């Protein structure tokens, strides 16, 4: 009677990652726009947003893959105990 971690954990992770992205991007990008005066330079503004978005996507993909691997290991260990 081991514990089985389902895909629900992955969905919760994705929801948390999305909320984290929204909150941090609104704060960090807002501060960046004010300090660097990006509203005066549209190409710099777009480049900054693209870089910030790409960084978060890469970070989320790496964390997602790590979470999937951890879930697989935990499920295998709990299956062995049964």
N, C-alpha and C positions, 0 to 999 in steps of 0.2 A: 504494500500500500504506500508507494512512494509519491512524492509530489511531482506533478507534471506541469511544467511552465509552458503555457501556450503562446500562440501568436498575439494574444491580447497584450502581453508585455511589450511586444514590438510596437503595437499601435499606440500604447501609452507613451513609449519613448518618442515616437514621431510627433505626437501631439505636444509633448514637453519641449522637444527641439524647436518646433514651430513657434510656440509661445516665447521661448528664449530668444529666438531670432527676432521676433517682432519687438520685444521689449528692448533688447540691446541695440538693435539697429535704430530704433527711434531715438534712443538716448545718444548713442555714439555718433551716428550720422548727423544728428541735430547739432551736437557740439562741434563736429568737424566742419559743418557748413558755416557756423558762426565764426569759428576761429580762423579758418582758411579763406573766408569770404567766397565760397564756391558758387554762390548765386550769381556772381559776376562773371564766372568762367564756366559756361555750359559743358564744354568738353571735359574739363577737370571734374565737374560734378558727376557726369555720367561715368567716367573712368573710376571715380571713387566708389560710386554705388556698385558698379560691376565687380570691382575688386572685393568689396565687402561681402557681396552676395556669393561670389565664387569661393571665398574663404570659408564661409559658413556651410556651403554645400559640401565642400571637401571634408570639413570637420564632421558633418552629420553622417556622411557616407562611411567614414572610418569608424565612427562610434556605432553606427548601425551594424556594420559587419562584425565588430567586436562583440556587440550584444548578441547577435545571432549565434556566434561561436560559443559564447558563455552559456546560452540557453541549451545548445546542443550538448555540451559537456555535462551540465546539471541534469538534463533529462536522461542521459546515458548512465550517470552515476545513480540516479534514483531508480532506473530500470534494473540495474545490477543488484540493488538491495532487495528487490521484490522476490 
